[in-house]
C-alpha cells in the first residue's frame, strides 16, 4: 500500500488511502468500542453531575465487573481454550448470569467506594481537592487488591461465543458480537436516561444535582441520592464489563481498566460532563475518532488522536458538545 | 436502601457466587491442530559434563554470601520471570543441600519488568554489599535502563533472557547473557519462516518495547523482500481490529509478532476471529503457556522461535523442578538454572567479593545444561543455538533447531 511519508523514517504518515479503504470497517469498530466507552462514561457523568466529583476510581469499578464476569464463566465450568458450541437459550442464560454478577459486583464496589472513600470526606466538609486525591488513591488501592490477589497476568481468555459475521455494510463485516454490544449499550443508555428523567428517584437525583441544599429542604434524602447515583454508575459499568469481556476475553487484568477509564472519562467531558446523552455521544465519537485516526496516522497514534480531538473541541466549547445538563430543569 | 436490605443483597450475591462455583466443571479438551508438516527434531541429550550446582559438597563460604535475582516476579509478563526465578531457586537449593559449610542466600528483587522501576531497585542491590552476583534482568528494556548501575558498582549480572543486541555494546564490563541475541534469533526466524514454513510474504508486527523493536528490525532485515507489511502495536493494547484489517488487505502467508505474550494473545485471537489464516509465529517473549491459554483456539498452529534449548531430555533437572514447584519448567528455566550454577561455582571456588566474581565470570568456560558458556569481551555468548517450537494439543512442544 503506497503511503505518503513526511519524513524518511515514517514516525507519522497521512495514509488517506487507508482511511478511505477502511472507513466503514473503522466506523463499525468505532461504534462497538465507543458504545462500551459510553456506558462507562455514564458513571463519570452521573457522579460529576451530583457531587461535582470526578470519580477516578470508576475505572476500577469497571474492572471489578470484568473479574466478576470471568469468575462467573469459570464458576459455570468453562475453561480457557476453544469456544464451546452452546445452544442459544443456554448461551443467553449464562450471559445473563454473568451480566447480573458483573452488575452486582460493580454496583457493590461503587457503593462501598462511596461509603468508605467519599462519605467521610463529605461529613468533614473536606475541600474539593481532597476528593480528587482520594479518588486517585482509591483507584490505586482497588487496583493493587486485584494485583495482590491475582498477580500481574491477565486472566486467561474464556469465551462463550465466537464472533461471526452477520452481514456487511459497504464491505465491512458486522459481527453478531458487534450487534449485541451496540444494541445492549443503546438499550441500557435508554433505560438510564428514562430512569433519570421519568422516575421519582431520577427526579431526586436531578434535584440534588441542581441545588443540593434546596433539594434537602424539599425532603430529598441527599445521602441516599448520592448512594443511588454511585449504584447506577456501577451497575452500568458492570454491564459494560460483560460486553467488553465478550469482545476482549483477555480483558480481566488488574491494570486493564486504566486506559478504558481514561477514554470513558474523556468521552464524558467531550459530550459535556454531567450530561447523560452527552456521555453517549462522546463515547461513540471517541470510539470513531480513534479508529479513523489509527488508519490515517498509524497504529501507535490511536490513543493520541482521541485526546487531541478532545482538546480541540474543548478549546472551542469548554462545556463539551452538549454542555452540562443533569442539574438543569430541562427534561 | 436500609442497612438490613443492603446486607441482604450482599448475602444473596455471595450465595449466588457459591452456587455458581459448585456447578460441575466443564473441561473441554482442546482440539489439536494438525501440525504434521514438520518432523520434530530430537531434543538434545543432557550433556554429561554439565556443571552441577551441587559441586563437590565440600565448599566453605561465609554465611552472609548472597546472590540475587532481579526481574519481574508478579509484574508485567510475570510468567516469564517466574520460570527463571524457579530455575535460580532450584540451583541455590541444590547447592545448599549439598554444601553444609556454604549456605548461599538468595535475595529476590521485584522490578515488575518495567524500565522505570529497574534503576531504583538495581541501585538498592548495588548498595547491599553482601550481594556479589545477580541473575537478571530478564527483559531488554529494564536491562538497558539499569545496566550502567551494575557497571559502576562492579556487580556482575547475567541475564538469562534479555536478547536485545544493543545491550552488549554499551561497554558495561559487568553485563553477561545466558542466551543468544536477536541478531541470532532474527535471521534464524527469517530463515524458519521462508524456508521451513515456505512463506513468501511475511507481515512483521512489533510492539513498542526495546525488545520488540530491536527484534523486528533484525527479522525485517533478514527477510528483505519477503516483508509484505509492517505494523506497530503498543504495550497494554488489547484491541487490534484496525491493525488486523490492514494486515488482511495484504494477505500475507505468515505473521511474525515481535513482542510479549500479554499483547500477542489477544492479537492472535483477533486475527483468528477475523479469518486471517496466515501462519502465526513469534519469539521467546510469547513462548509461554500464558499465550496458549490467552489465545484460545488461535494458539493452535502457532510457532515460536527462541534462543533457548528444549529441556525435554534434561530429566534430572525436570524431575527436581517438578518436585520443587509442582509443575514443568518453562521458557528460560534451564537458562536461569545454568547461569545461577556459574555464580555458585564461583562462590565455591572462593570468589566471594564482587571483583573476584566478576573476574571469574569473565574468564568462565564450561558446559551447562543448555549450551557451552563462554563469553566474548562484550558479554555475548560464543555458542548460540536457536530452536523453534509449536503449539500442539494446547501444549508448547519443540519443533526443529535452526542452523
Interface residues (C-beta under 8 A of the other chain):
Chain A: X1 X18 X21 X22 X25 X26 X29 X33 X71 X72 X75 X76 X77 X78 X79 X80 X81 X82 X83 X84 X97 X100 X101 X104 X105 X108 X111 X147 X151 X152 X153 X154 X156 X157 X159 X162 X163 X173 X224 X227 X247 X248 X249 X250 X251 X253 X255 X256 X259 X291 X294 X295 X298 X299 X300 X302 X303
Chain B: X1 X6 X9 X10 X13 X16 X17 X20 X21 X23 X24 X25 X26 X27 X28 X29 X30 X31 X72 X74 X75 X76 X77 X78 X79 X112 X208 X229 X231 X232 X233 X234 X236 X237 X238 X239 X241 X242 X243 X245 X246 X249 X250 X262 X265 X266 X269 X273 X274 X290 X293 X294 X295 X296 X297 X394
